[in-house]
Amino acid sequence: MSTPLRTAIAGAVHSWDISTGVDGPGTRFVAFLGGCPLRCLYCQNPDTWRMRPGQRTELDTLWTIVSGYTRFIQVAGGGLTVSGGEPLLQPQFAEALLHRAREAGLHTALDTSGFLGDRASDALLDATSLVLLDIKSGDPDTYRRVTGGDLAPTLRFARRLAHRGVPMWIRFVLVPGLTDDPSNVDAAARHAASLSTVERVEVLPFHRLGAAKYEALGVRFPLAGTPAPDPALLERVRGQFRDRGLLVY
């Protein structure tokens, strides 16, 4: 029986980068896909919110770029991460890219809010070695204030990942006056601790490094006057996750 031909597929690719230590284990090729349904108040990449015509990229074209780095990232103990924006806004392209990377012997990671987790097929998850899951808040009302969306889809997706045995790194962005309420943090920690495949939690301190992007787009940065969390607050929040038996960074 002959092998079926691959169907040509393209997606809106905002950009790509080589990173170490922040997008999964080792040195990684990170493909940032365009488009996101959420509008997080602390988003550092408003330029990825929309899919633009100029971002359309054939999978084969992107893979030609990736293949130039595969040997390097394998030696460096890394892999390929599909990020965004929100990659599950383009689930077919994300799935095809993850499968191509898996076929090449690369560790694969999906960086997602989980808000569109219902769009992730079983085949996509089969090609995913690790999910970097942003649980942006543990309290539904705070989650809506932060993102404009609902928390329930993310938690549903997280439970599905745990049920399938997919490893997760949970991410929580700490914003003074927004996500730092002890009850909100404890709820996020409780959710994370209930998931059997969570390997670590990363508490990420808010910063304003993306403010210039808002200015360039002519968009107001909602948290322009918000300070970064001080060391005491950062340690308190990390401690709340540790109290649930989680490995915290």
C-alpha positions as CSV (number, residue, x, y, z in Angstrom):
1,M,0.0,0.0,0.0
2,S,1.4,3.4,-0.9
3,T,2.0,6.0,1.7
4,P,-0.6,8.9,1.4
5,L,0.8,12.2,0.3
6,R,1.0,14.9,3.0
7,T,-1.6,17.6,2.6
8,A,-0.1,21.0,2.2
9,I,-0.9,23.1,5.4
10,A,-0.1,26.6,6.4
11,G,-0.6,28.8,9.4
12,A,-0.2,32.3,10.7
13,V,3.3,32.4,12.2
14,H,4.1,35.6,14.0
15,S,7.8,34.9,14.5
16,W,10.3,32.3,15.8
17,D,13.2,32.3,18.2
18,I,15.8,30.2,19.9
19,S,15.5,30.2,23.6
20,T,17.0,28.5,26.7
21,G,15.3,27.8,30.0
22,V,12.0,29.6,29.6
23,D,10.0,27.7,27.0
24,G,10.6,24.1,28.2
25,P,13.6,22.0,28.9
26,G,16.9,22.8,27.2
27,T,17.5,25.0,24.2
28,R,14.4,25.2,22.1
29,F,13.1,26.4,18.7
30,V,10.0,28.4,19.6
31,A,7.4,29.0,16.9
32,F,5.0,31.9,17.9
33,L,1.7,31.5,16.2
34,G,-0.5,34.6,15.6
35,G,-3.9,35.1,17.2
36,C,-5.3,34.9,20.7
37,P,-8.9,34.9,22.0
38,L,-7.9,36.3,25.4
39,R,-6.9,39.8,26.3
40,C,-4.8,39.4,29.5
41,L,-4.2,42.7,31.2
42,Y,-0.5,41.8,31.7
43,C,0.1,40.5,28.2
44,Q,3.6,41.3,27.0
45,N,3.0,40.5,23.3
46,P,-0.1,42.4,22.1
47,D,1.4,42.1,18.6
48,T,0.4,38.4,18.6
49,W,-3.3,39.1,19.3
50,R,-4.4,38.9,15.7
51,M,-3.6,36.7,12.7
52,R,-2.4,38.9,9.9
53,P,-2.2,38.0,6.2
54,G,1.6,38.5,6.1
55,Q,2.1,35.9,8.7
56,R,0.8,33.0,6.5
57,T,3.6,30.4,6.4
58,E,3.7,27.0,4.8
59,L,4.6,24.2,7.2
60,D,7.3,23.0,4.8
61,T,8.8,26.5,4.8
62,L,8.8,26.7,8.6
63,W,10.3,23.2,8.8
64,T,13.1,24.1,6.5
65,I,14.1,26.8,9.1
66,V,13.6,24.4,12.0
67,S,15.7,21.7,10.4
68,G,18.7,24.0,10.4
69,Y,18.7,23.9,14.2
70,T,17.6,20.3,15.0
71,R,21.0,18.9,15.6
72,F,22.0,21.8,17.8
73,I,18.9,21.7,20.0
74,Q,19.1,17.9,20.3
75,V,22.7,18.1,21.6
76,A,21.5,20.9,23.9
77,G,18.8,18.7,25.4
78,G,16.0,20.8,24.0
79,G,13.3,20.6,21.4
80,L,10.5,22.5,19.7
81,T,7.8,24.6,21.4
82,V,4.7,25.8,19.8
83,S,3.6,29.1,21.5
84,G,1.6,32.2,20.6
85,G,-0.5,34.1,20.8
86,E,-2.6,31.0,21.4
87,P,-1.5,28.0,19.3
88,L,-4.8,26.2,19.8
89,L,-6.5,29.0,17.7
90,Q,-4.8,27.1,14.9
91,P,-5.1,23.5,16.0
92,Q,-4.5,21.8,12.7
93,F,-1.3,23.7,12.0
94,A,0.0,23.2,15.6
95,E,-0.8,19.5,15.3
96,A,1.1,19.2,12.0
97,L,4.1,21.0,13.4
98,L,4.2,19.0,16.6
99,H,4.0,15.7,14.6
100,R,6.7,16.9,12.2
101,A,9.0,17.6,15.2
102,R,8.1,14.3,16.9
103,E,9.0,12.4,13.7
104,A,12.4,14.2,13.7
105,G,13.0,12.9,17.2
106,L,12.5,16.2,19.0
107,H,11.0,16.8,22.4
108,T,7.8,18.8,21.8
109,A,6.0,21.4,24.0
110,L,2.7,23.2,23.7
111,D,2.6,26.6,25.4
112,T,-1.1,27.4,26.0
113,S,-3.7,29.1,28.2
114,G,-5.8,26.0,27.8
115,F,-8.8,28.3,27.1
116,L,-9.2,26.5,23.7
117,G,-8.2,23.1,25.0
118,D,-11.3,21.5,23.6
119,R,-9.9,22.2,20.1
120,A,-6.8,20.0,20.8
121,S,-7.3,16.6,19.2
122,D,-6.1,13.4,20.7
123,A,-3.6,13.2,17.8
124,L,-2.2,16.7,18.8
125,L,-1.7,15.6,22.4
126,D,-0.1,12.3,21.2
127,A,2.6,14.4,19.6
128,T,3.1,16.6,22.6
129,S,5.8,15.7,25.2
130,L,5.0,18.6,27.6
131,V,2.3,21.2,28.0
132,L,3.2,24.6,29.5
133,L,-0.2,25.5,30.9
134,D,-1.0,29.1,32.1
135,I,-3.4,28.9,35.0
136,K,-3.8,32.6,35.1
137,S,-5.9,32.7,38.2
138,G,-7.6,30.1,40.5
139,D,-10.7,32.2,41.2
140,P,-13.2,32.4,38.3
141,D,-14.0,36.1,38.9
142,T,-10.3,37.0,39.1
143,Y,-9.7,35.0,35.9
144,R,-12.4,36.9,34.1
145,R,-11.0,40.2,35.3
146,V,-7.5,39.3,34.2
147,T,-8.3,37.7,30.8
148,G,-11.9,38.5,29.8
149,G,-12.6,34.8,29.5
150,D,-13.8,31.8,31.6
151,L,-11.6,29.6,33.8
152,A,-13.6,26.4,33.3
153,P,-12.1,25.5,29.9
154,T,-8.6,25.7,31.2
155,L,-9.4,23.4,34.2
156,R,-11.2,21.0,31.9
157,F,-8.2,20.8,29.6
158,A,-5.8,20.4,32.6
159,R,-7.8,17.4,33.9
160,R,-7.8,15.9,30.4
161,L,-4.1,16.2,30.2
162,A,-3.6,14.5,33.6
163,H,-6.0,11.7,32.6
164,R,-3.9,11.1,29.4
165,G,-0.7,11.2,31.4
166,V,0.7,14.3,29.6
167,P,3.3,16.1,31.7
168,M,2.6,19.7,32.6
169,W,4.5,22.8,33.8
170,I,2.0,25.2,35.4
171,R,2.6,28.9,35.0
172,F,1.2,31.6,37.2
173,V,1.9,35.3,36.6
174,L,2.1,37.3,39.8
175,V,0.7,40.8,39.5
176,P,0.4,43.0,42.6
177,G,-3.1,44.1,43.2
178,L,-4.5,41.7,40.5
179,T,-3.5,38.1,41.0
180,D,-1.8,38.2,44.4
181,D,-4.9,37.8,46.7
182,P,-4.1,34.8,49.0
183,S,-7.4,33.1,48.2
184,N,-6.8,33.4,44.4
185,V,-3.3,32.0,44.8
186,D,-4.5,29.2,47.0
187,A,-7.2,28.3,44.5
188,A,-4.7,28.1,41.7
189,A,-2.4,26.0,43.9
190,R,-5.2,23.7,44.8
191,H,-6.1,23.2,41.1
192,A,-2.4,22.5,40.3
193,A,-2.0,20.0,43.2
194,S,-5.0,18.0,42.0
195,L,-3.3,17.2,38.7
196,S,-1.2,14.1,38.8
197,T,1.1,15.0,35.9
198,V,2.2,18.5,37.1
199,E,6.0,18.4,37.3
200,R,6.6,22.0,38.4
201,V,5.0,25.4,38.9
202,E,6.6,28.6,37.7
203,V,5.6,31.7,39.5
204,L,6.4,34.5,37.0
205,P,6.8,38.0,38.4
206,F,5.0,40.7,36.4
207,H,7.1,43.2,34.5
208,R,6.5,46.1,32.1
209,L,9.0,45.1,29.4
210,G,6.2,44.9,26.7
211,A,5.0,48.4,27.3
212,A,6.8,49.7,24.2
213,K,4.8,47.3,22.0
214,Y,1.5,48.8,23.2
215,E,2.8,52.2,22.4
216,A,3.9,51.1,18.9
217,L,0.4,49.7,18.3
218,G,-1.3,52.8,19.7
219,V,-2.9,50.7,22.4
220,R,-3.1,51.6,26.1
221,F,-1.2,49.3,28.4
222,P,-3.7,48.6,31.2
223,L,-1.0,47.9,33.9
224,A,1.4,50.8,33.0
225,G,1.4,51.9,36.6
226,T,1.6,48.5,38.3
227,P,4.9,47.7,40.0
228,A,6.7,44.4,39.8
229,P,6.2,42.2,42.9
230,D,8.7,42.6,45.7
231,P,10.7,39.7,47.0
232,A,8.5,39.2,50.0
233,L,5.3,38.9,47.9
234,L,7.0,36.6,45.5
235,E,8.2,34.3,48.3
236,R,4.8,34.3,49.9
237,V,3.1,33.2,46.7
238,R,5.7,30.6,45.9
239,G,5.2,29.3,49.5
240,Q,1.5,28.9,48.9
241,F,2.2,26.6,46.0
242,R,4.9,24.7,47.9
243,D,2.5,24.2,50.8
244,R,0.4,22.1,48.4
245,G,3.4,19.8,47.8
246,L,4.4,21.3,44.5
247,L,7.9,21.9,43.1
248,V,8.1,25.6,42.6
249,Y,10.4,27.9,40.6
